[in-house]
Amino acid sequence: MSSVSKQHTVIDSPYGPLTLVADGDGVLCGLYMTDQRHRPPEETFGERDEHPFDEAKDQLAAYFAGRLRRFTLPLSLSGTPFQRRVWEQLRAIPYGETRSYGDLAHTLGTPGASRAVGLANGKNPIGIIVPCHRVVGADGNLTGYGGGLPRKQRLLDFESGAALF
């Protein structure tokens, strides 16, 4: 990462304001909802600057319009090696589908690590684009979501075609 500090912007979405954060190289490293659990303090987001976010804004607008099903943005995911492995698996869950924490743990070769997968899922720094909302309990019920269960349900309904914005 370069010595330039982070930058951020705030955009409107059907799910409320989204704060986008870019690292010193201009690569997206955060997407946070209001009142999100594990949201870093505002002062860590750097100066407000629209410049590094054009492609992220375009892809998010296309996603919310129902025209984009897979994001292709470069991302800077900062976390432990296990967290990064979980986040990569989240990106492999197809649009409109869900997986359980156990499914992800099994895919990672750690079938007893459902709880650890859940913890890593909850620390995902780039919501929506790294689709942690697509992870549900073993019985298919909604479980924790840093953005709140109502938002998780709305995102899942949107992707299943039950709700369009």
Secondary structure, DSSP 8 states (H G I E B T S, - for coil): --SS--EEEEE--TTS-EEEEE-TTS-EEEEEETT-TT---GGGG-EE-SGGGHHHHHHHHHHHTT--SS----B---S-HHHHHHHHHHHTS-TT--EEHHHHHHHTT-TT-HHHHHHHHHT-SBTTTS-GGGEE-TTS-----TT-HHHHHHHHHHHHTS---
